[in-house]
Amino acid sequence: MLNELLKKMNDEYEEYKLLLESCSPRKIIEKSYETAMKGELIFVIDGSSDELDDESVKLLCGMDKPLDFLYSEWIDCDLSISETLQDSVKNAVRKQMEIMRATEKEEETEI
């Protein structure tokens, strides 16, 4: 049943992207977050076979547009990806600083 849900969500996503093709570049840019998050939602559902019970999958399958539903719920959710992005930025900067310091040490040793 999960495969049926994934097919339905992928079909819905493809239909959404086809509609975007007829939009202005500005509108496509405005919809870029929605596009990315809908793709991410499909990825999450695909990887959540252990977490979604059959009843939940059946409920989502019974919806006309489960992807729109899940996206709407995400938009109304109080959670944010900002904290995850902040952690990612910190980790990227820390990693680059370590590389820079190691390079500087190597250059000092060569002198």
N, C-alpha and C positions, 0 to 999 in steps of 0.2 A: 504494500500500500504506500510506503514511503516513496518508492519509485514513481508511482502514479502522481503523488503530490509534487515531486521534483519536476516531472514532465510538465505538469500543469503550470507550475511557477516559471519554468524556463520558457514555455510558450507565451505566458503573460509578459515576461521580460522582453522577449523578441518582438512581440506586438507593440510594447511600449517604445522600444528602440526604433521600430519602423515609423511610429508616429513622430518621433523626434526628428527623423530625417526630413520631414516636411516643415519643420520649424526654422525660424531665423537663427543665425549663429548666436545672437544675444540670448534667445530663449533656451537654446541648447546649453549655453554656459550656465544660465540660471538653474537649469535642471540637472547639472552635473553632480551635485551632492546626492540628489534622489537616485540618479542612475548608479552611482557608486554604491550607495547603501542597499539598493535592491539587489545588486550583484552580490554584495556581502551577505545579505539575508539568505539568498539561495545557497551560498557556500556554508553558512551556519546550519541551515536545515539539512544539507547533505551530510554534514559531519555530526549530526546530533541523533543518529539512529538509536543510541543508547539512552538518550535523555527524553525523547518524545515517545510517549506511549501510543498505542494503536488508536485509542479514543481521540487523542489530540490530533493525530494525523488525519483521522477520519473527519474530524470537525473542519480542519483546514481544507481538506479535499472537497468538502461539501460547499465551500464558498465559491462564488463566481470568480473573485479575484483575491486569492489568499495573499499574494505578494503585496498588493495595494493595502490590504488590511494590516499586514505585519509592518509595512513601512509607516502607515498612519499611527500605529501604536508606538513605534520607535520615536516618531516626531513628538508625540504627546508624553513620552517617558521623561522622567526627571534626570535620568542618567545622561552622562555625556562622555564622549571619547576624548575630551580635552585632557584629562588626567593621563590617559594612555599616551597621547601625543606628547605631553610634557615629559613623561618618562623616556619616551623615544628620543626626544631632543637632547635631554641630559645624557643619555647613554651614548648617543652619536658624538656629542661634543667630548665626553670623557674619553671615548675610544680614540678620537682624532688627537686629543692632547697627549695620550700615551704614545701614539705613533710619532708625533712631533718631538716629544721629549727623547724617545729612543733614537730618533734620527740625529738630534742635536748631540746626544752622548757619543754616538758613533763618529760624528764629525770632530768632536773634541778629542777623541782618542786617536784619530788619524793625524792630528796636528802635532 
